[in-house]
Amino acid sequence: MGAAISRAFIAAGYRVAMVGRNDSGLASELGVAARFWSVDVRDVARFDQLCSAVVEWAGRIDVLVNNAGASGWRALESIDEEFWQTMLDTNVKSVLFCTQKVVPHLSAGGVIINISSLAGKRGSANNSVYCAAKFGVNGLTQALAKELGPRGIRVNAVCPVYVETEGLREALTERDAPSGGSDVDAYFRSFESSNSALRRLPSAKEVASTCVFLASESASAITGQCLNVDCGVMPQ
């Protein structure tokens, strides 16, 4: 997902600072308008230095996309504190504190986009921790839109249903996942036919295009929204 979002913003004429634990080589592939920083987003102590380095490289920050996330299913009796903490730190803490450190660098017209999930709007079995995390992201989105709106900063979330990424496919191999840990492709096809109005799932490219739209002047009146990108799985 992060790769698709990076490509979309490059195509729209942005310079893109990519942040993650491991360098995939994408920044080098994208050219001089992209640069990678190796940072674990759970390590909030690194954020001040990271923001300064990005501003020194790019000159300013216009858009923050909080995309880091982790999926995982566990039945209630299997949840331990380590699982809880990892999921909350990756999915929620990173959003709050990265936003906190970036906001001083944003001027009026700045945009924050949080990659949430349909799981931030409805619960599902064996998914209580992930749902709690993504409900938290949606709550942060709405609260920060109110808080930062007077500064001219817009805050929105994008809520995809399943997007067939490597990380999601790995999570769906777990015993407690809705696939039962069995044939992931068969599970996706069954989910599409029984849940999606369009009988398909969204692509990472479609999620990325939504992010570029929300960052654009065309979306200048949109803030505090948690927008589904779900091919009609959850019409609202």
N, C-alpha and C positions, 0 to 999 in steps of 0.2 A: 504494500500500500504506500509506504513512504517513497519507494522508487517512482511509482506512478504519479504521486503528488509532486515530487521534485521535477519530473519531466514536464508535467503540465505547467508549472510555474515558469520553468525555463522557456517553454514555448510561448508563454504569454509575455515574455520580455523581462522577467525578474532575474535578479541574482539570488542564488539559493544557498543558504548555509545549512548543511546537512549534519545532523548530530545523532550519534548512536554509539553502541559499544564496539562494533566491528565494522571496518571499512570494506565495503563490497566492491570498491573500485568504480562505483557509479559516478562519483564526483569527477574523477579523471576522464571518464567517458563523456560526460556532459560538457567539459571544457572549462574555460576561464571564468565563466559565469557561475560556476558551482565550486564549493569547497566543503570538505568533510572535517569535522572535529570529533575525536574519540572521547565521548563522555557518557557515563552511565547516568541516566536521568534520575535515578533514585538518589544520587549523590548531590544533594542540593548545594553543598558547599562549593561546588565547581561552577555554579551558575553565574556569579558575578564576573569571574575571569572569562567565562565563555562569552557573555554578552559584550564585554569590552573588546575581545578579540574579533567578534563578528562586526562590531561597529567600526573598528580600525580597518578591517578588510573591505566592508561594503559601503561605509560612509554613514549608514543609518539603518534602522529596522522599520519596515512598513507593515509586515504581516508576520504573525507567529502562528504556526500550525502545531498544535500539541497532538502528535500522532503516536507517540510511544504507547504500547499497550501489551498486555498478556492475557490470553484466554486460558481457561481451565475449568473443568467440571469436577466436583467432588460431592458425594453424598454427605449429609450433615454429620454423620458419625465419623467421617474420614477427614474432616477439616481440622487442621492444627494451626497453631499460631504462626508458624513459619509460612504456610500457604497463605493465610490471611494477610500477613504483613507484606509479603512479596507482591500479591495482587493489588493491595491498596497503595503501596508505595509506587508501583509502576503505573497504575492506571489513574490514580487521583492525586497523590502527593506531588508527582512530577508536574501535573497540570497547574496546580495552585502555585507552586514555588517558581516554576519557570515563568509563568505569567507575572508573578510579583517582580521578578528581576528584569523582565523585558519591558514592562509598562513604562518605567522612567525614560526609556529610549524611544517610545512611541509619541508622535505628535498627533494633533487632531487629524482624523482620517485614518488612523491606524486600525488594524483589524486583528482580532484573535479568533482562531478557528480551532475548536476542540473536536478530535475524532472520538466520538462516543459509540453508541451501538443501539440497536433496537432493544437490547437487554437493559438499557437504561430507562425503558418505558414499560416493560412488562417482565414479570418473573417467569422462570422456568425451572423444572426439576433439576436438582443436583447442580444448580448454577447460582446459589445464593450469594457467594462472595463476589463473583464477577458482576452479577446484577447490582449488588450494593455499591460496587465501585463505579459502574456506569451511571446508576442513578445519581451518585455523587457528582460525576462529571456534568450531568445535565443540570443539577442544582447549582453548581459553581457557575455554569454558563449563564443561567438566568440571573443569579445574584450579581455577578460581575458586570453583566450588561447594564443593570441599573446603576451600579457604582461607578462604572467608567464612562457611561453615556454622556454625562455632563462635560467630560474632557474631549468628546468627539471620537471616542474609541468604541468600535462595535465588537460585540462578542457573540458568536454563534457556535452551535455544535452540528456536526453531521452524524447521523445515526444510521449506519448501514445495517442490513441484515447480513447473512453470511457472504463473505467475499472469499473466493477460493485462493487464499494465500498459503504459503508453506507452513506458517505458524498455526493457522486454523486447522489445516489438515492433520498436523501432528497432534493438536489438542483433541481432535475428534477420534483419534485412535485409543483414547483412554477408555477404560471400562465404564466409567460413570457418565461418559458423554452420551448425547441422545442417539448417536449411531450405535451405541453398545460396544464401541471399539471394533466393529466389524468393517465391512466394505464401505469406505468413505464415499466413493463415487456413487454407489447405489443409494446411499443415504441422501446425498445432494439431489440426485434425480427424483427420488421419492418426495423430498421436501419441496422441490420446485413444483411438481405436479399437484401437490395437495395444499400448498400454502400461497404460492405466488400468483397474483392476478395475471402477470405476463408469462407465466410458466418458465421463468428463468431467474437467475440470480444476477445482481449487479456486478459489474467488473470493477477492478481497481481504477481503471481509467475513468469510469463514470463517477466514482467517488471523488477522484482528483478534479474532474471538470466542475463538480459542485463546489469544491473548495475555491477554485479560481473565480467562479461566479461570485461567491460570497465575499471575496476579497476585492471585487471590482466596484466601480462606481455605479454599475447597474443595480447593485444590491445596497445602495447607500441608505435606504430606509429600513433595512432588515437588521435587527439586533435582538438578542435574547431568545432566539429561536433554536429549536432542536429538530433539524430537518431530516425526515426519513429519506433514505436512498435504498429502497427495499423492493422495487418492482411490484409494489402493491401487496406485500405480505401483511402490512398493518395500516390500512387506509385510515386517515384521520382528517 
